[in-house]
Structures are given as C-alpha cells and as structure tokens.
Amino acid sequence: MQSTSRSRLRYLLRVALLTHPRSRPYQHMGLNNATWGCTLCIMAKVRYIHWRDGDMWIGYLEDWPDYMTQGETETELEENLKDIYKDLADGQIPGARKVAELSIP
C-alpha cells in the first residue's frame, strides 16, 4: 500500500510540474541544470559576469557573452539579465550564439 501511494504522489507531482505555467520555460534545461525552489517552480541558476563602469553596472550571461546589459544598481542589472535570459531561453532572439564546451579525447 505504501508504494502505491508513493507512486501516485510522484505521478501527481510530475503532472503538477508539467502543467504549472512557471515550469514551462525551464523544461528544456533538464534537472541537472536546475534547482528546486518550491514544489511547483523550477528555478535556473545562471552564471554571469559583471563589473562597475563609472556610475553603471555592466554585465552579461556567461553562456551568451554577446548580449550585454547595464543597470544603475546591481539589483537592476540582475533584473535586466533575467529579462535577457527569458528572451534567449524562449527563442525570441533569432540567431543567438551560445558558448558551449567540447570534449576532445
């Protein structure tokens, strides 16, 4: 009886994750590149490079160095980087070039 309720719970969780609107943009990433926030929301961890230039913070996503943004504060910069990430992950920017890693034996 216990294994039946566990498998039912796993099934319900899987259905909830696939139908939850916030989980859809992150489905392409797989679970290896994501961390669990709440039960229904998968949040991505994305690395970025940033620096201060005068009064502005400038930065770009590590995987997409061609798409730089800026902000008056670090918080504003992070919000702008999140917007760029959403556009890139959803395919809204055509011809986006991404950094990849190649293993050579």
Secondary structure, DSSP 8 states (H G I E B T S, - for coil): -HHHHHHHHHHHHHHHHHH-TTTGGGGGG-GGGEEE-SSS-EEE---EEEEEETTEEEEEETTEEEEEEEESSHHHHHHHHHHHHHHHHTT-STT----------
